[in-house]
Each structure stands twice: as structure tokens, then as C-alpha cells.
Amino acid sequence: MEVKTFGVIGAGQMGGGIAQVAAASGLSVIMHDIKTEFVVKGLSVISKNLEKSVEKGKLSASERDAIVGRIKTTTDLKDMAAADFVVEAATENEAIKFGIFRELDVVCRPDVILSTNTSSIPIGRVAAQTNRPDKVIGMHFMNPVPIMKLVEIIRGLATSQETFQTTWDLSIKFGKTPAEANDFPGFIANRILMPMINEAVYCLYHGVGTVEAIDTVMKLGMNHPMGPLALADLIGLDTCLAIMETLYDGFCDSKYRPCPLLRKYVEAGWLGRKTGKGFYTY
């Protein structure tokens, strides 16, 4: 099936980024969120990102206008009836995602692929909420979406080869490099990354080093472009905690136990860049 209209659930950091790359590839995009203010803000961020590209000479003003013009915003999930392919990029919360997939299963045509940008929730569990498990797949973009090249593609137990190939080809159309992962909690990226971030938080919790020292060691000693605590702030500490809880629940292994300090920061509302305070102050 040819994908001409691409649906995105969520107009936040991830959803907006996905909508931008989809529109830049020439697709018509329907970007949904639960409030008008959310989709307005999402479209504004996309416009600002594209304007920066114009200023740097990477994009013409007419190309910028064309990309923005291909994005339609909505707060009515029923508008996804016009989509040929949908990616869900809502909050990393199982109950919220399950509800969205149950509704999309009713709204969207039977031949439409429903993908999730979840960073840790098993795809088979998401697919079970629908009557089309063969057409449910994981399409995990990296943040920030317009810049990062990777898309992690995760098959559920019932995901068909056709669904997988369509998703793979779509990732390439977006200018990304796809990598296949099997359906385990955290997949590849976050099964490796999140325990490292969690261990960095434990180092801070135990007084092994300061925030700056921990990040400096990983940047200069391990050649990481960003320290793990700064990266946690960028991702969102609430998202980091949710992923660690998924890993801990999924594997029942104590090595995935979320650091109490991470939980304490989340409970205090210190979520990182999006709230202005996390391990650093912004």
C-alpha cells in the first residue's frame, strides 16, 4: 500500500519532530493532540526549526512554506480516518497508549498500519489492544527527530513481513537509517542506554561524583557527545523513570531497579529541560 497521508498522534517534542520529517519527505501529515494549544505550539516549533534551516541556507523559504503547508492539525482523533499510516507518539504511559490504539483500530481503515514510537513498552502488548496485530509495529525515532538518523523498528509477535517492509521503506523515505530490534522491553537502544543513565544517577546518589564530574568523565573519557545526566534532562526524567520501570517489571531483574534519586526528582516535578530544572538548571 502506498503511503500518501501520514498520521501523527502527539504534537510534542517527538510527535512534532516526526511530523516535520514526514512533511519534509513530501507526505501530507495529520498531526493530532488532545488540546488546540498543544497542536498550535507543535506547529510553531516546527516552523521555528525550519526557519533556522532557511537562515543557514539549507532550505529555501518556498520549501519551508511547502513543508508547513503539508501539515494539518487536529484535536479530533476521528480525522485519522484519512491516514494511510499512523505513528503514535504520546506520553510513555501504557494506559494512555492502549486507549489510543483501541480508538485508532476503530477509526482507521483495516489496511492501515498502526505504529508506536514507544521507547520501551513491548509491541505485542500494544498490538493486543487491536483487531489488526499483524499491522502493529514499533517505529522508535530518536530525539531530536529532524537531526538523529536512527529509527529502531520493532516487530511484535504477529507483525507481518509486509508491515515491517512498509515501515522500513518509510524510514528510508524520511532520510533515516532503520535498525531492526526484537520485541523485548526497552528493545536495543533503551535497554543499553537507560541502565547507563540510571547508574549515573546512582553515582550521584551515592556521592561518587558531582553532576558535572560524572558528565565530564563520560564525555572526555568515553567520548560521549553528551553526559548521561545532561542527556537524561534532555529526554525527560519522567520518561527515563517510566522506561526503567518497564525494564524492571519486564525482566524482574534488580539491575534495572530505578534509582531512588531519579524517582525523587520526578516526584518533585524536576523533569529536566521541559520544566527548567533537572540535574541541571535551565
C-alpha positions as a LaTeX table, in Angstrom:
\begin{tabular}{lrrr}
\hline
Residue & $x$ (\AA) & $y$ (\AA) & $z$ (\AA) \\
\hline
Met1 & 0.00 & 0.00 & 0.00 \\
Glu2 & 1.30 & 3.43 & $-0.94$ \\
Val3 & 1.51 & 5.87 & 1.96 \\
Lys4 & 0.40 & 9.37 & 0.96 \\
Thr5 & $-1.13$ & 10.66 & 4.19 \\
Phe6 & 0.79 & 10.14 & 7.42 \\
Gly7 & $-0.90$ & 10.48 & 10.82 \\
Val8 & 0.96 & 11.51 & 13.99 \\
Ile9 & $-0.58$ & 11.22 & 17.46 \\
Gly10 & 1.12 & 13.77 & 19.70 \\
Ala11 & 2.42 & 17.25 & 18.84 \\
Gly12 & 5.14 & 17.41 & 21.48 \\
Gln13 & 8.89 & 17.08 & 21.11 \\
Met14 & 8.77 & 13.66 & 19.44 \\
Gly15 & 5.46 & 13.92 & 17.59 \\
Gly16 & 6.27 & 17.35 & 16.19 \\
Gly17 & 9.67 & 16.14 & 15.02 \\
Ile18 & 8.14 & 13.09 & 13.32 \\
Ala19 & 5.51 & 15.29 & 11.64 \\
Gln20 & 8.28 & 17.58 & 10.38 \\
Val21 & 10.36 & 14.83 & 8.76 \\
Ala22 & 7.26 & 13.21 & 7.26 \\
Ala23 & 6.14 & 16.51 & 5.71 \\
Ala24 & 9.69 & 17.23 & 4.52 \\
Ser25 & 9.64 & 13.88 & 2.68 \\
Gly26 & 6.59 & 15.05 & 0.69 \\
Leu27 & 3.80 & 13.34 & 2.61 \\
Ser28 & 0.59 & 15.00 & 3.72 \\
Val29 & 0.56 & 14.95 & 7.53 \\
Ile30 & $-2.26$ & 14.96 & 10.07 \\
Met31 & $-0.85$ & 15.95 & 13.49 \\
His32 & $-3.15$ & 15.33 & 16.45 \\
Asp33 & $-3.08$ & 16.25 & 20.10 \\
Ile34 & $-5.71$ & 16.50 & 22.82 \\
Lys35 & $-5.75$ & 20.31 & 23.06 \\
Thr36 & $-5.66$ & 23.08 & 20.46 \\
Glu37 & $-2.86$ & 24.83 & 22.36 \\
Phe38 & $-0.71$ & 21.70 & 22.04 \\
Val39 & $-1.04$ & 21.44 & 18.25 \\
Val40 & $-0.56$ & 25.20 & 17.84 \\
Lys41 & 2.64 & 25.03 & 19.89 \\
Gly42 & 3.79 & 21.93 & 17.98 \\
Leu43 & 3.33 & 23.62 & 14.62 \\
Ser44 & 5.07 & 26.75 & 15.92 \\
Val45 & 8.13 & 24.70 & 16.96 \\
Ile46 & 8.22 & 23.04 & 13.52 \\
Ser47 & 8.08 & 26.47 & 11.84 \\
Lys48 & 10.92 & 27.77 & 14.02 \\
Asn49 & 13.06 & 24.71 & 13.26 \\
Leu50 & 12.51 & 25.14 & 9.54 \\
Glu51 & 13.23 & 28.87 & 9.75 \\
Lys52 & 16.64 & 28.07 & 11.25 \\
Ser53 & 17.32 & 25.83 & 8.25 \\
Val54 & 16.37 & 28.71 & 5.93 \\
Glu55 & 18.73 & 31.06 & 7.79 \\
Lys56 & 21.56 & 28.53 & 7.41 \\
Gly57 & 20.88 & 28.18 & 3.70 \\
Lys58 & 19.85 & 24.51 & 3.99 \\
Leu59 & 16.27 & 25.20 & 2.92 \\
Ser60 & 14.57 & 27.83 & 0.74 \\
Ala61 & 11.69 & 29.93 & 2.01 \\
Ser62 & 9.36 & 28.30 & $-0.51$ \\
Glu63 & 10.41 & 24.80 & 0.65 \\
Arg64 & 9.77 & 25.84 & 4.26 \\
Asp65 & 6.29 & 27.07 & 3.37 \\
Ala66 & 5.54 & 23.90 & 1.42 \\
Ile67 & 6.53 & 21.67 & 4.35 \\
Val68 & 4.39 & 23.61 & 6.84 \\
Gly69 & 1.54 & 23.64 & 4.31 \\
Arg70 & 1.51 & 19.85 & 4.21 \\
Ile71 & 0.77 & 19.61 & 7.95 \\
Lys72 & $-2.86$ & 19.67 & 9.06 \\
Thr73 & $-3.54$ & 19.88 & 12.80 \\
Thr74 & $-6.48$ & 18.44 & 14.68 \\
Thr75 & $-7.78$ & 17.60 & 18.15 \\
Asp76 & $-10.25$ & 15.02 & 16.82 \\
Leu77 & $-8.80$ & 11.52 & 16.58 \\
Lys78 & $-11.52$ & 10.63 & 14.07 \\
Asp79 & $-9.57$ & 12.69 & 11.50 \\
Met80 & $-7.08$ & 9.81 & 11.39 \\
Ala81 & $-9.62$ & 8.07 & 9.16 \\
Ala82 & $-7.86$ & 9.84 & 6.28 \\
Ala83 & $-4.41$ & 8.47 & 7.17 \\
Asp84 & $-2.64$ & 5.62 & 5.33 \\
Phe85 & $-0.13$ & 5.06 & 8.16 \\
Val86 & $-0.22$ & 6.28 & 11.77 \\
Val87 & 2.54 & 6.68 & 14.35 \\
Glu88 & 1.62 & 7.23 & 17.99 \\
Ala89 & 3.99 & 9.49 & 19.93 \\
Ala90 & 2.00 & 10.15 & 23.08 \\
Thr91 & 3.29 & 10.12 & 26.67 \\
Glu92 & 5.25 & 6.99 & 27.65 \\
Asn93 & 2.28 & 5.65 & 29.63 \\
Glu94 & 0.87 & 2.21 & 28.91 \\
Ala95 & $-2.76$ & 3.05 & 29.73 \\
Ile96 & $-2.74$ & 6.15 & 27.52 \\
Lys97 & $-1.16$ & 4.31 & 24.60 \\
Phe98 & $-3.53$ & 1.36 & 24.90 \\
Gly99 & $-6.55$ & 3.68 & 24.82 \\
Ile100 & $-5.23$ & 5.44 & 21.70 \\
Phe101 & $-4.67$ & 2.16 & 19.86 \\
Arg102 & $-8.12$ & 0.86 & 20.74 \\
Glu103 & $-9.63$ & 4.04 & 19.29 \\
Leu104 & $-7.39$ & 4.07 & 16.21 \\
Asp105 & $-8.36$ & 0.47 & 15.50 \\
Val106 & $-11.97$ & 1.63 & 15.14 \\
Val107 & $-11.27$ & 4.90 & 13.29 \\
Cys108 & $-8.65$ & 3.80 & 10.75 \\
Arg109 & $-9.25$ & 1.62 & 7.69 \\
Pro110 & $-8.43$ & $-2.10$ & 8.21 \\
Asp111 & $-5.40$ & $-1.87$ & 5.87 \\
Val112 & $-3.76$ & 0.99 & 7.79 \\
Ile113 & $-0.54$ & 0.26 & 9.72 \\
Leu114 & $-0.57$ & 1.50 & 13.33 \\
Ser115 & 2.91 & 2.14 & 14.71 \\
Thr116 & 4.09 & 3.28 & 18.10 \\
Asn117 & 7.07 & 5.45 & 19.00 \\
Thr118 & 7.22 & 3.81 & 22.43 \\
Ser119 & 10.73 & 3.63 & 23.80 \\
Ser120 & 10.20 & 0.57 & 25.98 \\
Ile121 & 6.68 & $-0.95$ & 26.02 \\
Pro122 & 6.54 & $-4.37$ & 24.27 \\
Ile123 & 4.89 & $-4.13$ & 20.85 \\
Gly124 & 2.93 & $-7.36$ & 21.30 \\
Arg125 & 1.21 & $-5.82$ & 24.31 \\
Val126 & 0.22 & $-2.78$ & 22.24 \\
Ala127 & $-0.89$ & $-4.93$ & 19.28 \\
Ala128 & $-3.19$ & $-6.95$ & 21.55 \\
Gln129 & $-5.34$ & $-3.85$ & 22.01 \\
Thr130 & $-6.36$ & $-4.04$ & 18.35 \\
Asn131 & $-8.03$ & $-6.38$ & 15.89 \\
Arg132 & $-5.08$ & $-5.95$ & 13.49 \\
Pro133 & $-2.00$ & $-7.22$ & 15.41 \\
Asp134 & $-0.33$ & $-8.06$ & 12.07 \\
Lys135 & $-0.41$ & $-4.33$ & 11.22 \\
Val136 & 1.04 & $-3.04$ & 14.52 \\
Ile137 & 4.77 & $-2.27$ & 14.76 \\
Gly138 & 7.27 & $-0.23$ & 16.74 \\
Met139 & 8.79 & 2.80 & 15.00 \\
His140 & 11.11 & 4.31 & 17.59 \\
Phe141 & 12.59 & 7.64 & 16.50 \\
Met142 & 15.44 & 9.32 & 18.37 \\
Asn143 & 15.37 & 12.82 & 19.86 \\
Pro144 & 15.71 & 15.35 & 18.24 \\
Val145 & 13.93 & 13.64 & 15.35 \\
Pro146 & 14.92 & 16.01 & 12.49 \\
Ile147 & 18.62 & 15.55 & 13.34 \\
Met148 & 19.04 & 11.99 & 14.60 \\
Lys149 & 19.38 & 9.41 & 11.82 \\
Leu150 & 18.27 & 6.24 & 13.61 \\
Val151 & 14.82 & 4.66 & 13.60 \\
Glu152 & 14.55 & 1.48 & 15.64 \\
Ile153 & 11.94 & $-0.83$ & 14.07 \\
Ile154 & 10.42 & $-3.48$ & 16.31 \\
Arg155 & 8.23 & $-6.37$ & 15.18 \\
Gly156 & 5.60 & $-7.74$ & 17.51 \\
Leu157 & 4.97 & $-11.48$ & 17.55 \\
Ala158 & 2.17 & $-11.08$ & 14.99 \\
Thr159 & 3.66 & $-8.27$ & 12.86 \\
Ser160 & 3.56 & $-9.24$ & 9.17 \\
Gln161 & 6.50 & $-9.01$ & 6.79 \\
Glu162 & 4.51 & $-6.55$ & 4.66 \\
Thr163 & 4.01 & $-4.26$ & 7.67 \\
Phe164 & 7.70 & $-4.49$ & 8.53 \\
Gln165 & 8.82 & $-3.74$ & 4.96 \\
Thr166 & 6.46 & $-0.77$ & 4.58 \\
Thr167 & 7.74 & 0.71 & 7.84 \\
Trp168 & 11.37 & 0.07 & 6.87 \\
Asp169 & 10.89 & 1.74 & 3.47 \\
Leu170 & 9.09 & 4.68 & 5.05 \\
Ser171 & 12.03 & 5.25 & 7.43 \\
Ile172 & 14.38 & 5.43 & 4.45 \\
Lys173 & 12.00 & 7.84 & 2.69 \\
Phe174 & 12.31 & 10.08 & 5.77 \\
Gly175 & 16.09 & 10.11 & 5.32 \\
Lys176 & 16.66 & 7.83 & 8.32 \\
Thr177 & 18.66 & 4.66 & 8.85 \\
Pro178 & 16.45 & 1.85 & 10.18 \\
Ala179 & 17.69 & $-0.88$ & 12.53 \\
Glu180 & 15.62 & $-3.93$ & 13.46 \\
Ala181 & 15.13 & $-4.94$ & 17.09 \\
Asn182 & 13.25 & $-7.86$ & 18.59 \\
Asp183 & 10.34 & $-7.31$ & 20.93 \\
Phe184 & 11.85 & $-7.15$ & 24.41 \\
Pro185 & 11.29 & $-4.37$ & 26.98 \\
Gly186 & 13.48 & $-1.39$ & 26.02 \\
Phe187 & 14.39 & $-3.01$ & 22.66 \\
Ile188 & 18.07 & $-2.28$ & 21.84 \\
Ala189 & 18.51 & 1.45 & 22.38 \\
Asn190 & 16.99 & 1.89 & 25.81 \\
Arg191 & 17.99 & $-1.50$ & 27.16 \\
Ile192 & 21.57 & $-0.27$ & 26.82 \\
Leu193 & 21.14 & 3.48 & 27.35 \\
Met194 & 18.75 & 3.68 & 30.29 \\
Pro195 & 20.67 & 1.42 & 32.70 \\
Met196 & 23.73 & 3.58 & 31.97 \\
Ile197 & 21.78 & 6.75 & 32.79 \\
Asn198 & 20.30 & 5.06 & 35.87 \\
Glu199 & 23.80 & 4.06 & 37.03 \\
Ala200 & 24.98 & 7.66 & 36.54 \\
Val201 & 22.11 & 8.76 & 38.81 \\
Tyr202 & 23.21 & 6.13 & 41.35 \\
Cys203 & 26.74 & 7.59 & 41.22 \\
Leu204 & 25.28 & 10.98 & 42.09 \\
Tyr205 & 23.01 & 9.43 & 44.74 \\
His206 & 25.96 & 7.67 & 46.42 \\
Gly207 & 28.19 & 10.73 & 46.22 \\
Val208 & 30.71 & 9.16 & 43.85 \\
Gly209 & 30.88 & 12.45 & 41.94 \\
Thr210 & 29.07 & 15.69 & 41.22 \\
Val211 & 26.74 & 16.14 & 38.25 \\
Glu212 & 29.49 & 17.97 & 36.36 \\
Ala213 & 32.16 & 15.40 & 37.22 \\
Ile214 & 30.01 & 12.44 & 36.15 \\
Asp215 & 29.17 & 14.05 & 32.81 \\
Thr216 & 32.76 & 15.19 & 32.23 \\
Val217 & 34.10 & 11.67 & 32.78 \\
Met218 & 31.67 & 10.21 & 30.24 \\
Lys219 & 32.23 & 12.96 & 27.68 \\
Leu220 & 36.02 & 13.13 & 27.83 \\
Gly221 & 36.80 & 9.60 & 28.99 \\
Met222 & 34.28 & 7.69 & 26.87 \\
Asn223 & 33.94 & 10.19 & 24.00 \\
His224 & 30.19 & 10.59 & 24.51 \\
Pro225 & 28.88 & 13.81 & 22.91 \\
Met226 & 26.73 & 14.49 & 25.97 \\
Gly227 & 26.99 & 13.34 & 29.58 \\
Pro228 & 24.35 & 10.86 & 30.84 \\
Leu229 & 22.80 & 13.30 & 33.31 \\
Ala230 & 22.53 & 16.07 & 30.71 \\
Leu231 & 21.04 & 13.51 & 28.34 \\
Ala232 & 18.51 & 12.44 & 30.98 \\
Asp233 & 17.45 & 16.08 & 31.30 \\
Leu234 & 17.02 & 16.27 & 27.52 \\
Ile235 & 14.96 & 13.07 & 27.37 \\
Gly236 & 12.88 & 13.98 & 30.42 \\
Leu237 & 13.40 & 12.38 & 33.83 \\
Asp238 & 9.78 & 11.19 & 33.88 \\
Thr239 & 10.38 & 9.33 & 30.62 \\
Cys240 & 13.63 & 7.85 & 31.98 \\
Leu241 & 11.81 & 6.63 & 35.08 \\
Ala242 & 8.95 & 5.15 & 33.03 \\
Ile243 & 11.41 & 3.22 & 30.86 \\
Met244 & 13.35 & 1.92 & 33.86 \\
Glu245 & 10.09 & 0.76 & 35.45 \\
Thr246 & 9.16 & $-1.05$ & 32.23 \\
Leu247 & 12.56 & $-2.76$ & 32.17 \\
Tyr248 & 12.33 & $-3.67$ & 35.87 \\
Asp249 & 8.79 & $-5.04$ & 35.53 \\
Gly250 & 9.56 & $-6.82$ & 32.27 \\
Phe251 & 12.73 & $-8.62$ & 33.34 \\
Cys252 & 12.19 & $-8.84$ & 37.13 \\
Asp253 & 15.91 & $-8.22$ & 37.48 \\
Ser254 & 17.26 & $-5.94$ & 40.23 \\
Lys255 & 19.85 & $-4.44$ & 37.87 \\
Tyr256 & 17.01 & $-2.45$ & 36.31 \\
Arg257 & 15.71 & $-1.03$ & 39.61 \\
Pro258 & 15.20 & 2.75 & 39.17 \\
Cys259 & 17.47 & 4.85 & 41.37 \\
Pro260 & 15.53 & 6.38 & 44.30 \\
Leu261 & 17.03 & 9.78 & 43.45 \\
Leu262 & 15.56 & 9.61 & 39.94 \\
Arg263 & 12.14 & 8.87 & 41.42 \\
Lys264 & 12.58 & 11.70 & 43.94 \\
Tyr265 & 13.33 & 14.24 & 41.19 \\
Val266 & 10.29 & 13.14 & 39.19 \\
Glu267 & 8.03 & 13.36 & 42.23 \\
Ala268 & 9.34 & 16.90 & 42.84 \\
Gly269 & 8.48 & 17.87 & 39.26 \\
Trp270 & 12.15 & 18.27 & 38.31 \\
Leu271 & 11.84 & 16.66 & 34.90 \\
Gly272 & 14.74 & 18.28 & 33.06 \\
Arg273 & 14.75 & 20.78 & 30.24 \\
Lys274 & 10.98 & 20.79 & 29.79 \\
Thr275 & 10.41 & 22.09 & 33.33 \\
Gly276 & 13.57 & 24.20 & 33.57 \\
Lys277 & 15.16 & 22.04 & 36.27 \\
Gly278 & 16.52 & 18.53 & 36.46 \\
Phe279 & 20.11 & 17.59 & 37.20 \\
Tyr280 & 20.91 & 21.00 & 35.72 \\
Thr281 & 19.01 & 24.31 & 35.87 \\
Tyr282 & 17.89 & 25.77 & 32.52 \\
\hline
\end{tabular}
